[in-house]
Amino acid sequence: MFWLILAKVLYLCSTKETINMRYIEFEDTISPERMQRYVLACGNNTRRAMTLYRYNLKLSQEMFTLISCFEVSLRDRINREMVGQFGNNWLRDFILPGGRFDTDPRVDGTRKIIKKAYEGLIRSNNYTHTKLLAEMEFGVWKFMFNNVQYRIANRCLLNIFPNKPTSTAQNQYDNTFVFNELNVINTMRNRIAHHEPICFGNSVCIDTQGVLDCYARMMRLFQWMGINANTLLYGLDHVGRVSSKIMCI
């Protein structure tokens, strides 16, 4: 019995040492400052902190994949509507001299982004409308729904949401509503792109509710656009499952 107890103690000690060494190496790679929030959230349990960090990466991968699909779908719907309204090269035409984005200083930020991309494609003799679209960041599509740009585009862009509910006195499902929804999604996208954690709330507590809220907004806009998200994201959507695992760490 003594030897069995001794063997167990030695095993536990060696395992603990291995875990600690693994964490030291892990922290040295990731940085103590970055790992501090994870360690605090896990009650100073370094093993749990490493697990949480890895699951945060997994959740980030899952969300970024879905946001990418959403962004492409949104861009395509916007482009279809704008081509119908303004022609096959509408994005270029908007920033050329006398174009709709050239004559209003309130959209100067968007104009500069489009112009920089357009001039780069021209310099490389590589311009097509499709390539210019692909150069645009998510924020460009979001700002198409702010009040100024929405009006400049003849207030046509809500047409891309054929399944949008009718506004009521209590709930206005207008361009501002869409802008705010897209802003939440864009903020999440940027957090992930800049390697910021998405497994915390406003404190050091583990909380994936913000992710689930962003996910729900995307699913709603997919539905408003008439896109079957279940079909589009088949085999890709594991956000709920990974989120549940994080909350059990």
Buried (B, 14 or more C-beta within 10 A) or exposed (E): EEEEEEEEEEEEEEEEEEBEEEBEEBBEEEEEEEBEBBBBBBEEBBEBBBBBBEBBBBBBEBBBBBBEBBBEBBBBBBBEBBBEEBEEBBBBBBBEEEBBBBEBEEBEEBBEBBBEBBEBBEEEEEBEBEBBBEBBBBBBBBBBBBEEBBEBBEEBBBBBBEEBEEEEEEEEBBBEBBBEBBBBBBBBBEBBEEEEBBBBEEEBEBBBEBBEEBBEBBBBBBBBBEBEBEEBBEEEBBBEEBBEBBEEB
